[in-house]
Amino acid sequence: MGMIGTLIGSGMTGFLALRSERAKQHALEQQEERQSRHRERLQELDLRLEHHRWRREHRKAIYEEFVEKSQTARIAALDYHRACLPGAPEAEQREEIRLRGRMAYREALKTSYAVELQGPDEVAARVGDCISSLRDLLTCAEEQEARSVAGPLSQGDAVEMDRRFNEAQDRLRLFTRAGRDALDRPTPPV
């Protein structure tokens, strides 16, 4: 019986040691699994942050390009208006100036599509306002050219052009503010 007891005791000790070893192994596997998930979450967070930085820089470049194209279109429309004024030295180049104004507007319009695509919605709305005011400005200059054929433009024509020119600038400022706010937003939550 002593030998059987020893064998049973040693079997129990071996069984308990094996169980304890399995429990340790299971605990280690669980810890490794948690660490692996934690590393994956950190990598995913790093990727999201990098993507956010890249997207922010991409948006910034597109917003800046639109501001530049918008300013060029605004100045080109004003040059077009000036070419229609009585005694303007640019009158001989009016056709070229008109085409430059239209091309500048088209370039701003094309860039506005990229801004709308990038968003966010409040920036897309402001770019739409800018394009609308640029279109109004160019239309005003075209209408004034048509009237200048019949006779010299009036002081009211110059005032109207100034009003639309300033409106285009104000809308561009609102766009710039919306773009800056969008770019200054913190990283979206994970």
GUGUMI-876717 format. One record per residue (C-alpha): x, z, y; residue in one letter. Coordinates in steps of 0.25 Angstrom, whole numbers, padded with zeros to 4 digits, always signed. Example, Ala and Ser with C-alpha at 12.3 -4.5 7.8 and 13.67 -1.06 7.14 Angstrom:
REM GUGUMI-876717
+0049+0031-0018A;+0055+0029-0004S;
END
This chain:
REM GUGUMI-876717
+0000+0000+0000M;+0012+0003+0009G;+0017-0011+0008M;+0003-0017+0010I;+0001-0008+0022G;+0015-0013+0028T;+0011-0028+0025L;-0002-0026+0032I;+0004-0019+0043G;+0015-0029+0045S;+0004-0040+0044G;-0004-0033+0054M;+0008-0032+0063T;+0011-0047+0061G;-0003-0050+0064F;-0004-0042+0076L;+0010-0048+0081A;+0004-0062+0079L;-0008-0059+0086R;+0000-0053+0098S;+0009-0065+0098E;-0003-0074+0098R;-0009-0066+0110A;+0004-0067+0117K;+0005-0082+0115Q;-0010-0084+0119H;-0007-0076+0132A;+0005-0084+0135L;-0003-0097+0132E;-0014-0093+0142Q;-0003-0089+0152Q;+0004-0102+0151E;-0010-0109+0152E;-0013-0101+0165R;+0000-0105+0171Q;-0001-0119+0167S;-0015-0120+0174R;-0009-0113+0186H;+0002-0123+0187R;-0008-0134+0186E;-0017-0128+0197R;-0004-0127+0206L;+0000-0142+0203Q;-0015-0146+0206E;-0014-0138+0219L;-0001-0144+0223D;-0007-0158+0220L;-0019-0156+0228R;-0011-0150+0240L;-0001-0162+0239E;-0013-0172+0239H;-0020-0164+0250H;-0007-0166+0258R;-0006-0181+0255W;-0020-0183+0258R;-0019-0176+0272R;-0006-0184+0275E;-0013-0197+0271H;-0026-0193+0280R;-0017-0190+0291K;-0010-0203+0291A;-0023-0210+0290I;-0029-0202+0302Y;-0017-0205+0310E;-0018-0220+0307E;-0032-0220+0312F;-0029-0212+0325V;-0018-0223+0328E;-0027-0235+0324K;-0039-0229+0332S;-0030-0227+0344Q;-0025-0241+0343T;-0039-0246+0342A;-0043-0238+0354R;-0032-0243+0363I;-0034-0257+0358A;-0049-0257+0362A;-0045-0251+0376L;-0035-0262+0378D;-0046-0272+0374Y;-0055-0266+0385H;-0043-0267+0395R;-0041-0282+0392A;-0055-0284+0396C;-0054-0278+0410L;-0053-0287+0422P;-0039-0291+0425G;-0033-0285+0412A;-0019-0291+0409P;-0023-0290+0394E;-0035-0299+0396A;-0027-0311+0391E;-0025-0304+0378Q;-0039-0299+0377R;-0041-0306+0363E;-0028-0300+0358E;-0032-0286+0363I;-0046-0287+0357R;-0041-0291+0344L;-0031-0279+0344R;-0042-0270+0347G;-0050-0275+0336R;-0038-0274+0326M;-0035-0260+0331A;-0050-0256+0328Y;-0049-0262+0314R;-0037-0254+0311E;-0043-0241+0316A;-0055-0245+0308L;-0047-0247+0295K;-0040-0234+0297T;-0053-0227+0299S;-0057-0231+0285Y;-0045-0224+0279A;-0048-0211+0287V;-0063-0212+0282E;-0057-0213+0268L;-0048-0201+0270Q;-0058-0192+0277G;-0063-0182+0278P;-0077-0185+0283D;-0075-0179+0297E;-0063-0187+0299V;-0070-0200+0293A;-0081-0197+0303A;-0072-0196+0315R;-0064-0209+0311V;-0078-0216+0311G;-0081-0211+0325D;-0067-0216+0329C;-0069-0230+0324I;-0083-0230+0330S;-0077-0227+0344S;-0066-0237+0342L;-0076-0248+0338R;-0084-0244+0351D;-0072-0245+0359L;-0068-0259+0354L;-0083-0264+0355T;-0083-0259+0370C;-0070-0267+0373A;-0076-0279+0366E;-0089-0278+0374E;-0081-0276+0387Q;-0073-0289+0384E;-0086-0296+0382A;-0091-0291+0396R;-0077-0294+0402S;-0080-0309+0400V;-0092-0308+0409A;-0085-0300+0420G;-0075-0288+0422P;-0078-0275+0415L;-0084-0264+0423S;-0079-0250+0425Q;-0090-0246+0416G;-0084-0254+0405D;-0071-0247+0407A;-0078-0233+0407V;-0085-0237+0394E;-0072-0241+0387M;-0065-0228+0392D;-0077-0220+0386R;-0076-0227+0372R;-0061-0227+0373F;-0061-0211+0375N;-0072-0210+0364E;-0063-0217+0354A;-0052-0207+0358Q;-0061-0195+0357D;-0066-0200+0343R;-0052-0201+0339L;-0049-0187+0343R;-0060-0182+0335L;-0055-0190+0323F;-0041-0184+0325T;-0047-0170+0325R;-0055-0172+0313A;-0043-0178+0306G;-0034-0167+0310R;-0044-0157+0305D;-0045-0164+0292A;-0030-0164+0290L;-0029-0149+0294D;-0038-0145+0283R;-0031-0136+0272P;-0030-0141+0258T;-0043-0141+0251P;-0045-0130+0241P;-0041-0131+0227V;
END
